[in-house]
Amino acid sequence: MVEQSLIIEIKAIDKLHPNHVAQTLNYLAITRLNIALLLNFGSTSLQYKRLVR
């Protein structure tokens, strides 16, 4: 959590899957925040998703 306004979820896996997105959305619901970044450094290039609740 950054400044009580943003969640950053960092992964190091081959590919992002829908269950990773669902997990991050659950974090948003639990914390009642609105924005999250899902970052994956495990593939050959950076994968990212901006998620809004």
Sequence and secondary structure as in RCSB ss.txt:
>XXXX:A:sequence
MVEQSLIIEIKAIDKLHPNHVAQTLNYLAITRLNIALLLNFGSTSLQYKRLVR
>XXXX:A:secstr
 BTTTEEEEEE SSS  HHHHHHHHHHHHHHT SEEEEEE SSSS EEEEEE 
